[in-house]
Amino acid sequence: MSLNGYDVYRFGGKELYVKEGQSDEEAKKVVIDFFDGLFKKYRLLPE
C-alpha cells in the first residue's frame, strides 16, 4: 500500500487489551498518543 501512497497503521490486540479489574487508562493513552502524533505528522492540528 505504501507504494501507492498510502500509510497503514494498525493496532494489535495487546496494545488495547485491558485485564479484568484493571483501569482502561493505559489503553486510552495509547490511542490518544497515536492520534496526537498522527495529526501532528500530517499537520491537522493548529500550532
Summary of the structure (lengths in Angstrom):
residues: 47
radius of gyration: 14.0
end to end distance: 29.8
largest distance: 43.4
contacts: 73
relative contact order: 0.13
helix: 51%
strand: 0%
